[in-house]
Amino acid sequence: MIEIREATLSDLDAIMALERLSFAPDDWSSESMTREIESEHTMYLVAFAGAQLAGYAGVLAPSGSTDADIQTIAVAPDHRRAGLGRELMRRLIAHAASARAKAVFLEVRADNPGAQQLYRSLGFGELGVRPRYYRGGIDAVVMKLDHPGESGAA
């Protein structure tokens, strides 16, 4: 069984281990992740299967802003393709809607069609491409979800 809750700094070591596994060489520093978890403008979730971190995700949804940004999402390899990424995204979108965001944005690697398909299935559409956004010269596909409170995802 997976338990999903808001992240705390006590989760940082587990988050950083999955961050490195999932995103090296583009992984965030511990300092950056600490700032994200502590920020009043973000909400980070962790998903645990027993004592093992199965996934985490975060959204930036500043009070008073009409835009929100999915900051990151990662699911451990042995928990992929089981709906956890979708559930984390659903909760982030719901949080953005509750913060009165009118649009939710994200960037996804152009070489990650599985993630792009998940985001499309949640109502995101492609806005454009940021050339060579990631290390190794990989492009980022910029995606947007309009009216997150009205989508089937929230």
Salt bridges, closest charged atoms under 4 A:
ASP11 OD1 - ARG5 NH2 2.72
ASP26 OD2 - ARG109 NH1 3.28
GLU87 OE1 - ARG90 NE 3.04
GLU87 OE2 - ARG91 NE 2.72
GLU107 OE2 - ARG130 NH2 3.51
ASP111 OD1 - ARG109 NE 2.90
ASP146 OD1 - LYS144 NZ 3.13
